[in-house]
Each structure stands twice: as structure tokens, then as C-alpha cells.
Amino acid sequence: MLAWRRRADVLSTLFFFVIVASLFPLGIGPETELLRSIAPGVVWVAALLASMLSLGRVFANDFQDGTLEQLLLTPQPLFLVVAGKVFAQWLTAEVPLVFIAPLLGLQFGLSKQTLVVLVISLLLGTPVLSLIGSIGAALTLGLRSSNVLIAILVLPLYIPVLIFGAGAVQASVLGFDPQPHLYLLGALLVLSLIFSPWATAAALRISVE
Amino acid sequence: MGHRGSAQDIGRINWQPFDFGPREATKTRRRSTKNKEQSTTFLRPKTKVQSPFIPMNLYKYSSPVNFYPLAGRLIPWFAIPAAILFTVGMFVGFFIAPADFQQGEAYRIIFIHVPAAWLGMFLYVLMAIYAGIGWAFNARLSSMMASSISITGAMFTFLSLVTGAFWGKPTWGTWWVWDARMTSTLILMFLYIGFISLQSSIEDPRRADRAGAVLAIVGVINIPIIYFSVQWWNTLHQGATIRLLQKPTIHGSMLYALLIMLAACWLYSVAVVLIRVRCIILEREQNAARFAEATI
């Protein structure tokens, strides 16, 4: 709800996603075949970068006005609070990406079936990005160069998500069954759902103390 | 958000982004008891908890100030054998081991490449263990060891990438292949860089230690996932192109040279890590160290 008051943030993330993905055809050339083969990777990398943009805001505002310290003092377990915040971040920053992604897929000449796989893979993968990213956001809280630092910390950890997410779409483009990739993405989602709120909570305690 | 408007929070808003002065002050006030406790342990290290299993004088060395002279005494014991073994290993590797019948002389770079790659991986785990101990038991020396190890580990990972490229050019005809092992080594390098840059951008050393510990542990959990996903990605995209090092039945002297070089790299790492940890102790515990020197 609070994030909705600053719609510009949500929209700018969305436009960033669209613009980054649109830059690739301009840089590579308009051949449909080539574009179709690189589309999965391009859309996924663009989604990765766009979700990075909004990470810095997950805890920063609360940290600055002191809300975060109040949240740390609440009787509820901290990882629940963290899970709530991350869920909100996912809803406001990543779900719009999932909905706009089929449009980008059309630009790259993907088939209807592949677009469905793209949306499913993004739906499974983007929560993992938010969850892992929140660890980085909590660790870099209040540091001067925190935005660049988040990228360095979090992007290597995103690699499995990228591989399986783009892999699912790629498999669908090539006419294979994308299900194994999607199952693995689901497994990553479950793992990160279990571990990362806990790690984020620990990181928050360290950063705020 | 009903808390806005209370005097305390207005104060907090004003302090936050630029003026760290008052915040630091409250922090030190809050932790003053802990600090007092820490500083008195310098004065009387022998009154620590006694365990029935570990003799007391080992506990003594968990204090950075007491460890400092011990590390100084230990360094030559590792550095000198390291230098000797490097020379011996290089000699065996370059002059005694025969040339490989497939790869010719170019294979000799594995005598540095393989130990570097092993140490790069192993030191990350070691670093995470030290960082975890430092975080869990609030042991400063362990955290210092972790940050000291991180640099050596990153150096070895970088070395293994560079020597791998030098080896790949004559044998494979290319500097770089997106092979599973090479890619995961590259990612390991990124993880090291993340750890080092996180620690160096946090000014409060204790926060840097703990934040680094969280990152290192998350990284350790992720390493197997990253490794297997990269391997799978590789088989999916590339099919069978070039396999790393078709192991020929390794010649005896090659194996000896490799093992000697491995031991040399180990000893070197220990020596360098100890030297660096001494620097870190000096940096962080200046006053306490001076005190110790004055009394000893």
C-alpha cells in the first residue's frame, strides 16, 4: 500500500525492464531467428536487472525513518515481518514485470505456448529473486554505495534462477519439454522461502543493532 | 505509522543520512558494558572459562593480542618450508617430470593451476567456517582470520583462472570456454569479490565481520546449487565440446611435483594469512597491542 503512493517507482522499474529488453534487438540486429533464440536470456537478464533496481528500497525507507527499529522490537518473529516485506516488494515490483513480459516476448517473435512458459517461469522465479535480494538489501542497509554493492553481492547468487528460468523458455523455444526446469525453479523457490527470510532477519539485526 | 511525531523519532530522522555522530554515541552507550568486558579481557586473559578438554593456554591465544606474537613466531615455520617446497616442486615440475605426449610442455602450468584451483575452493569454505565461528561466538580473532583468508582465496581463484587461460590457449586454441568448471570458478571469484567489497565498505569492523559471515554462509549454501546448475546448463547448451584435462595415466614424477606444489601453496597460504591477520590485529587493536607489548 505504501509503495502504491509512489507509483513512479513501480512504473520506472517497469519501463527499465522494457527498455533494457528493447535495446538488445537494436544492438544485435533485427533478424527474427536470432532474436527468437536469444529472447529467453534477454528477457530473463532484463528481469534480473529490473528487480535489482527495486531491492534498495525494500528496507531503506523504513530504516531511515526508524520504522525498522520498531519492527525489530515487535513481539512477532522477525522472519515473518521480513517475509511480509519481501512479499510486498514482490507484488509491487516484480508482478508488473511478469505481466508485461509476454509483450516483450511478442516483440521477440515467441510463440503463444512459449509465452505461457515465460510467464510461468517468471512467476516461479521472481519470488526467488526478491527473497535472495532481500538478504543483500539487508546487509547493505545504510551503506554509502549500497546500490552497486547489492548488485555485486546478489547477482552471483541469482545465477541458478537465471539458468533454470531462461532454460525453461529456451527448451520451449526449441520444442522440448520445459517442465524439468520449472520443477527445479519451484525447488529453488521452496528452498529460498525456507532459508532466506531467516538470513535476512539475521542480516537486519546486524545492520541495525 | 503512528510513531511519527514522537520526539525520539524526529531526532532519529535528523541524524540519519549524513550525521553519524549522535547515532554512534548511542550505539557505544548501549554497548558500553560489552566494551568494558572486552577491554578487561586484555588485561587478564588467563581468567577465561576453563574447559576440561582444552588446556587453558589455548584459550589464551583466542585473544587477538595474545595471538599476535604467536603468529609472528609461527610465520617463519610456514614461510620457509613453503619457499623450499616451491623451489623443489618447480624443479621437479620443470626438469624431472617428462613432457606430456598429448600436450607437450604446455601442461606444466598445471603444477600451479591445480593447487591454485583447489585452494581457491577450499579457502572459501574455510573462510565461511571462520566467519561463522566469529559470528556465533563473537570471537573477534576468527572474524579477522576470515577477512584475512578472503584475500588469499580470491588471489588463488584469480590465479587459477589466469593460468587456466594460459593453458587453454595452446591446448584448446582458445583463452576461454564456457565450460562448467571454468564458469563456476568464475562465479566463485565473484563471490569472493562480493565478500571483500562488502567488508571493505562497512566502516564498523564488528558489523563488517557479521555481515561478511552472513554473506559467506549464504554463499556456501549456494555453491553446490550454483555448481550443479552451471553443470546442467553447460550440458544443455553445449553438448560435448571440450572436456577438461583428459586424465592420462599420470606419471609418477608429475604426481610428486603436483603434491609438492600443493603442499607449498598450503604453507604459503598459512604464512600469508598469518601475516595479514597480524596487520588486521594491529589495525583494529592498536591500543591493546601497545599495552601488551609494554607489559610483556
Interface residues (C-beta under 8 A of the other chain):
Chain A: F63 Q64 D65 G66 T67 E69 Q70 I135 L139 T140 L143 R144 S145 L149 I152 L153 L155 P156 L157 I159 P160 I163 F164 G167 Q170 L184 L188 L191 F195 A199 A202 A203 I206 S207 E209
Chain B: M1 H3 R4 D9 R12 I13 Q16 P17 K27 I187 F190 L191 I193 G194 S197 L198 S201 I202 R207 R210 A211 V214 L215 I217 V218 G219 I221 N222 I225 I226 S229 V230 W232 W233 L236
